Amino acid sequence: MRYHLFKTSRTRNLLIGDSQAKKLDIANFNILSLPGAQVKHVFKFLPKKDIYDTIVLFIGGNDLFSGKAQSNISASELVQEISDLANLLLTRAKKVFVLGIPHRHYQPERTKEVNALLASRRESWKFRGISRQVYSDKHLRKDKVHLSSDALNGIVYLLKGKILYNSYRPELELEGHPQVIECCEVCKCLSWTGEDYD
């Protein structure tokens, strides 16, 4: 099984992401990072009901691209998969948000199309675009895929200002994550509930 990281926090907020969330650090969220994961892989890491009040999905880039090449999935198919996952998570938490997929310089139209379709959905979960917080000229690290520290700071700002609203307490920012658990081969954080994935 591929490894996953779980940054624990005392709050009842969870962010589930692919490797984009690996370097994300915000004390107001538990962060489950699944490097290399596609939307279908998240189903193996679903939290139990009523553990979290808010769940945020930050996933989809690995579905759209295979390295720098475009994958075979259409924008509408990916939007449906994300929507199905978000609707399922609504049975386990009070609020679910879907963050936009970060653009990649070599094919920004792929992510723009998916983000536009997600924004137009009328569901019980809410979409939050990231383009205003992540600036295209400096958002990618040298690998041209992962977000830079500046961009991650923009994501933190978005999570606090556009998702937490009144539930954000500044004192939590000082607590940090009590621990970071890296699970490889054997899950130590008890998040993994399914089969191995490729």
Contacts in CASP RR format, 6 or more apart in sequence:
PFRMAT RR
TARGET T0000
AUTHOR 0000-0000-0000
METHOD contacts of the structure
MODEL  1
MRYHLFKTSRTRNLLIGDSQAKKLDIANFNILSLPGAQVKHVFKFLPKKD
IYDTIVLFIGGNDLFSGKAQSNISASELVQEISDLANLLLTRAKKVFVLG
IPHRHYQPERTKEVNALLASRRESWKFRGISRQVYSDKHLRKDKVHLSSD
ALNGIVYLLKGKILYNSYRPELELEGHPQVIECCEVCKCLSWTGEDYD
1 184 0 8 1.000
1 185 0 8 1.000
1 187 0 8 1.000
1 192 0 8 1.000
1 196 0 8 1.000
1 197 0 8 1.000
2 34 0 8 1.000
2 35 0 8 1.000
2 36 0 8 1.000
2 37 0 8 1.000
2 184 0 8 1.000
2 196 0 8 1.000
2 197 0 8 1.000
3 35 0 8 1.000
3 182 0 8 1.000
3 183 0 8 1.000
3 184 0 8 1.000
4 32 0 8 1.000
4 33 0 8 1.000
4 34 0 8 1.000
4 35 0 8 1.000
4 45 0 8 1.000
4 182 0 8 1.000
4 183 0 8 1.000
4 187 0 8 1.000
4 189 0 8 1.000
4 191 0 8 1.000
4 192 0 8 1.000
5 22 0 8 1.000
5 31 0 8 1.000
5 32 0 8 1.000
5 33 0 8 1.000
5 35 0 8 1.000
5 180 0 8 1.000
5 181 0 8 1.000
5 182 0 8 1.000
5 183 0 8 1.000
6 30 0 8 1.000
6 31 0 8 1.000
6 32 0 8 1.000
6 33 0 8 1.000
6 180 0 8 1.000
6 181 0 8 1.000
6 183 0 8 1.000
6 189 0 8 1.000
6 191 0 8 1.000
7 25 0 8 1.000
7 29 0 8 1.000
7 30 0 8 1.000
7 31 0 8 1.000
7 33 0 8 1.000
7 177 0 8 1.000
7 179 0 8 1.000
7 180 0 8 1.000
7 181 0 8 1.000
8 30 0 8 1.000
8 177 0 8 1.000
8 178 0 8 1.000
8 179 0 8 1.000
8 180 0 8 1.000
8 181 0 8 1.000
8 189 0 8 1.000
9 27 0 8 1.000
9 28 0 8 1.000
9 29 0 8 1.000
9 30 0 8 1.000
9 31 0 8 1.000
9 172 0 8 1.000
9 175 0 8 1.000
9 176 0 8 1.000
9 177 0 8 1.000
9 178 0 8 1.000
10 172 0 8 1.000
10 175 0 8 1.000
10 178 0 8 1.000
11 27 0 8 1.000
11 28 0 8 1.000
11 29 0 8 1.000
11 30 0 8 1.000
11 172 0 8 1.000
12 51 0 8 1.000
12 52 0 8 1.000
12 53 0 8 1.000
12 54 0 8 1.000
13 28 0 8 1.000
13 29 0 8 1.000
13 30 0 8 1.000
13 52 0 8 1.000
13 53 0 8 1.000
13 54 0 8 1.000
13 55 0 8 1.000
13 56 0 8 1.000
13 164 0 8 1.000
13 167 0 8 1.000
14 29 0 8 1.000
14 30 0 8 1.000
14 31 0 8 1.000
14 32 0 8 1.000
14 47 0 8 1.000
14 51 0 8 1.000
14 52 0 8 1.000
14 54 0 8 1.000
14 55 0 8 1.000
14 56 0 8 1.000
14 93 0 8 1.000
15 21 0 8 1.000
15 24 0 8 1.000
15 26 0 8 1.000
15 29 0 8 1.000
15 30 0 8 1.000
15 31 0 8 1.000
15 32 0 8 1.000
15 55 0 8 1.000
15 56 0 8 1.000
15 57 0 8 1.000
15 58 0 8 1.000
15 159 0 8 1.000
16 32 0 8 1.000
16 34 0 8 1.000
16 42 0 8 1.000
16 45 0 8 1.000
16 55 0 8 1.000
16 56 0 8 1.000
16 57 0 8 1.000
16 58 0 8 1.000
16 59 0 8 1.000
17 31 0 8 1.000
17 32 0 8 1.000
17 33 0 8 1.000
17 34 0 8 1.000
17 37 0 8 1.000
17 42 0 8 1.000
17 57 0 8 1.000
17 58 0 8 1.000
17 59 0 8 1.000
18 33 0 8 1.000
18 34 0 8 1.000
18 35 0 8 1.000
18 36 0 8 1.000
18 37 0 8 1.000
18 38 0 8 1.000
18 58 0 8 1.000
18 59 0 8 1.000
18 60 0 8 1.000
18 61 0 8 1.000
18 62 0 8 1.000
19 33 0 8 1.000
19 34 0 8 1.000
19 35 0 8 1.000
19 36 0 8 1.000
19 146 0 8 1.000
20 58 0 8 1.000
20 61 0 8 1.000
20 102 0 8 1.000
20 146 0 8 1.000
20 147 0 8 1.000
21 31 0 8 1.000
21 32 0 8 1.000
21 33 0 8 1.000
21 58 0 8 1.000
22 33 0 8 1.000
22 35 0 8 1.000
22 146 0 8 1.000
23 146 0 8 1.000
23 147 0 8 1.000
23 149 0 8 1.000
23 152 0 8 1.000
24 31 0 8 1.000
24 33 0 8 1.000
24 152 0 8 1.000
24 155 0 8 1.000
24 156 0 8 1.000
25 152 0 8 1.000
25 156 0 8 1.000
25 176 0 8 1.000
25 177 0 8 1.000
26 156 0 8 1.000
26 159 0 8 1.000
26 160 0 8 1.000
27 172 0 8 1.000
27 173 0 8 1.000
27 174 0 8 1.000
27 175 0 8 1.000
27 176 0 8 1.000
27 177 0 8 1.000
28 159 0 8 1.000
28 160 0 8 1.000
28 164 0 8 1.000
28 168 0 8 1.000
28 169 0 8 1.000
28 172 0 8 1.000
28 173 0 8 1.000
29 56 0 8 1.000
29 159 0 8 1.000
30 52 0 8 1.000
31 177 0 8 1.000
32 45 0 8 1.000
32 191 0 8 1.000
34 41 0 8 1.000
34 42 0 8 1.000
34 45 0 8 1.000
34 59 0 8 1.000
36 62 0 8 1.000
37 59 0 8 1.000
37 62 0 8 1.000
37 197 0 8 1.000
38 59 0 8 1.000
38 60 0 8 1.000
38 62 0 8 1.000
38 63 0 8 1.000
39 59 0 8 1.000
39 60 0 8 1.000
39 63 0 8 1.000
39 78 0 8 1.000
39 81 0 8 1.000
39 82 0 8 1.000
39 85 0 8 1.000
40 81 0 8 1.000
41 197 0 8 1.000
42 57 0 8 1.000
42 59 0 8 1.000
42 85 0 8 1.000
43 85 0 8 1.000
43 88 0 8 1.000
44 192 0 8 1.000
44 193 0 8 1.000
44 194 0 8 1.000
44 195 0 8 1.000
44 197 0 8 1.000
45 191 0 8 1.000
45 192 0 8 1.000
45 193 0 8 1.000
46 88 0 8 1.000
46 89 0 8 1.000
46 92 0 8 1.000
46 193 0 8 1.000
47 55 0 8 1.000
47 92 0 8 1.000
47 93 0 8 1.000
47 191 0 8 1.000
48 92 0 8 1.000
49 91 0 8 1.000
49 92 0 8 1.000
50 92 0 8 1.000
50 93 0 8 1.000
51 92 0 8 1.000
52 92 0 8 1.000
52 93 0 8 1.000
53 93 0 8 1.000
53 94 0 8 1.000
53 95 0 8 1.000
53 167 0 8 1.000
54 93 0 8 1.000
54 94 0 8 1.000
54 95 0 8 1.000
54 96 0 8 1.000
54 97 0 8 1.000
54 163 0 8 1.000
54 164 0 8 1.000
54 167 0 8 1.000
55 89 0 8 1.000
55 92 0 8 1.000
55 93 0 8 1.000
55 95 0 8 1.000
55 96 0 8 1.000
55 97 0 8 1.000
56 96 0 8 1.000
56 97 0 8 1.000
56 98 0 8 1.000
56 99 0 8 1.000
56 159 0 8 1.000
56 163 0 8 1.000
57 82 0 8 1.000
57 85 0 8 1.000
57 86 0 8 1.000
57 89 0 8 1.000
57 96 0 8 1.000
57 97 0 8 1.000
57 98 0 8 1.000
57 99 0 8 1.000
58 99 0 8 1.000
58 100 0 8 1.000
58 155 0 8 1.000
59 82 0 8 1.000
59 101 0 8 1.000
60 78 0 8 1.000
60 82 0 8 1.000
60 101 0 8 1.000
60 114 0 8 1.000
61 101 0 8 1.000
61 102 0 8 1.000
61 111 0 8 1.000
63 71 0 8 1.000
63 73 0 8 1.000
63 78 0 8 1.000
63 81 0 8 1.000
64 70 0 8 1.000
64 71 0 8 1.000
64 73 0 8 1.000
64 78 0 8 1.000
64 101 0 8 1.000
64 110 0 8 1.000
64 111 0 8 1.000
64 114 0 8 1.000
65 71 0 8 1.000
65 104 0 8 1.000
65 107 0 8 1.000
65 110 0 8 1.000
67 145 0 8 1.000
68 104 0 8 1.000
68 106 0 8 1.000
68 144 0 8 1.000
70 107 0 8 1.000
70 110 0 8 1.000
75 110 0 8 1.000
75 113 0 8 1.000
75 114 0 8 1.000
75 117 0 8 1.000
76 117 0 8 1.000
78 114 0 8 1.000
79 114 0 8 1.000
79 117 0 8 1.000
79 118 0 8 1.000
79 121 0 8 1.000
82 98 0 8 1.000
82 118 0 8 1.000
83 118 0 8 1.000
83 121 0 8 1.000
83 123 0 8 1.000
83 125 0 8 1.000
86 96 0 8 1.000
86 98 0 8 1.000
86 123 0 8 1.000
86 125 0 8 1.000
87 123 0 8 1.000
87 124 0 8 1.000
87 125 0 8 1.000
89 96 0 8 1.000
89 125 0 8 1.000
90 96 0 8 1.000
90 124 0 8 1.000
90 125 0 8 1.000
95 125 0 8 1.000
95 126 0 8 1.000
96 124 0 8 1.000
96 125 0 8 1.000
96 126 0 8 1.000
97 125 0 8 1.000
97 126 0 8 1.000
97 127 0 8 1.000
97 128 0 8 1.000
97 163 0 8 1.000
98 118 0 8 1.000
98 125 0 8 1.000
98 126 0 8 1.000
98 127 0 8 1.000
98 128 0 8 1.000
99 128 0 8 1.000
99 129 0 8 1.000
99 130 0 8 1.000
99 155 0 8 1.000
99 158 0 8 1.000
100 111 0 8 1.000
100 114 0 8 1.000
100 115 0 8 1.000
100 118 0 8 1.000
100 127 0 8 1.000
100 128 0 8 1.000
100 129 0 8 1.000
100 130 0 8 1.000
101 111 0 8 1.000
101 114 0 8 1.000
101 115 0 8 1.000
102 111 0 8 1.000
102 130 0 8 1.000
102 134 0 8 1.000
102 139 0 8 1.000
102 140 0 8 1.000
102 147 0 8 1.000
102 151 0 8 1.000
103 111 0 8 1.000
103 112 0 8 1.000
103 131 0 8 1.000
103 134 0 8 1.000
103 136 0 8 1.000
103 139 0 8 1.000
104 110 0 8 1.000
104 111 0 8 1.000
104 140 0 8 1.000
104 144 0 8 1.000
104 145 0 8 1.000
105 136 0 8 1.000
105 140 0 8 1.000
105 144 0 8 1.000
106 144 0 8 1.000
108 136 0 8 1.000
115 127 0 8 1.000
115 129 0 8 1.000
115 131 0 8 1.000
118 127 0 8 1.000
119 127 0 8 1.000
119 129 0 8 1.000
121 127 0 8 1.000
128 158 0 8 1.000
128 162 0 8 1.000
128 163 0 8 1.000
129 158 0 8 1.000
130 154 0 8 1.000
130 155 0 8 1.000
130 158 0 8 1.000
133 151 0 8 1.000
133 154 0 8 1.000
133 155 0 8 1.000
133 157 0 8 1.000
133 158 0 8 1.000
134 147 0 8 1.000
134 151 0 8 1.000
134 154 0 8 1.000
134 155 0 8 1.000
135 150 0 8 1.000
135 151 0 8 1.000
138 148 0 8 1.000
138 150 0 8 1.000
138 151 0 8 1.000
139 147 0 8 1.000
139 148 0 8 1.000
139 150 0 8 1.000
139 151 0 8 1.000
140 146 0 8 1.000
140 147 0 8 1.000
140 148 0 8 1.000
140 151 0 8 1.000
141 147 0 8 1.000
141 148 0 8 1.000
147 155 0 8 1.000
160 168 0 8 1.000
161 168 0 8 1.000
181 188 0 8 1.000
181 189 0 8 1.000
183 189 0 8 1.000
183 191 0 8 1.000
183 192 0 8 1.000
END
